[in-house]
Amino acid sequence: MGVNYGDTAKYINFFFYNRTLYLFDTFEGYPQGDIEFERSASGAPDETVKFEFEEDIWRHRYDSGITEPDLLRKMYYPGKCVVKKGVFPESLLGLEDCFAFVHIDCNFSKPIQDALKYFYPRLAPGGYICVHDYYHPIFSRIQAVVREYAERNGAALVPVPSYEGVVITKISAGR
């Protein structure tokens, strides 16, 4: 969820070549409501937010990443890819699959919260959800949303040795 230029998706497609890869993205940049909510919820002073936030938003608003056809051309196994264009969770449109691995990189706490609510119950036992923006230095609300969800659902949080990642794993039996 959150394709941008498709580089991470390309490798997920390569390593999980025998699985369907759902590619969720607006392909049109961030929704304005998410931008305003995150700006107000960050709690950071405007001057701190200005560079980090506005540079990233500018890039995603005016350069929304990759087009759908270019994204599929980039994949190793495009026949195993399903593009889900639109704002999440509206872009789901009845999708009820079970998931082994979910990668969430959408930069904002509200869509991350929505994604956790949708994907975690559909995560296979032993499956993983990777949340890219967990350690974001400005948008700490993301960390709070993820921790709260994990605690409420008995999920294990595993730090990833990277700048901004954490993995949630489903350790209980279920779907």
Rosetta blueprint (number, residue, H / E / L):
1 M L
2 G L
3 V L
4 N L
5 Y L
6 G L
7 D H
8 T H
9 A H
10 K H
11 Y H
12 I H
13 N H
14 F H
15 F H
16 F L
17 Y L
18 N L
19 R L
20 T L
21 L E
22 Y E
23 L E
24 F E
25 D E
26 T L
27 F L
28 E L
29 G L
30 Y L
31 P L
32 Q H
33 G H
34 D H
35 I H
36 E H
37 F H
38 E H
39 R H
40 S H
41 A H
42 S L
43 G L
44 A L
45 P L
46 D H
47 E H
48 T H
49 V H
50 K H
51 F H
52 E H
53 F H
54 E H
55 E H
56 D H
57 I H
58 W H
59 R H
60 H H
61 R H
62 Y H
63 D L
64 S L
65 G L
66 I L
67 T L
68 E H
69 P H
70 D H
71 L H
72 L H
73 R H
74 K H
75 M L
76 Y L
77 Y L
78 P H
79 G H
80 K H
81 C E
82 V E
83 V E
84 K E
85 K E
86 G L
87 V L
88 F L
89 P L
90 E H
91 S H
92 L H
93 L L
94 G L
95 L L
96 E L
97 D L
98 C L
99 F E
100 A E
101 F E
102 V E
103 H E
104 I E
105 D L
106 C L
107 N L
108 F L
109 S H
110 K H
111 P H
112 I H
113 Q H
114 D H
115 A H
116 L H
117 K H
118 Y H
119 F H
120 Y H
121 P H
122 R H
123 L E
124 A E
125 P E
126 G E
127 G E
128 Y E
129 I E
130 C E
131 V E
132 H L
133 D L
134 Y L
135 Y L
136 H L
137 P L
138 I L
139 F L
140 S L
141 R H
142 I H
143 Q H
144 A H
145 V H
146 V H
147 R H
148 E H
149 Y H
150 A H
151 E H
152 R H
153 N H
154 G L
155 A L
156 A E
157 L E
158 V E
159 P E
160 V L
161 P L
162 S L
163 Y L
164 E L
165 G L
166 V E
167 V E
168 I E
169 T E
170 K L
171 I L
172 S L
173 A L
174 G L
175 R L
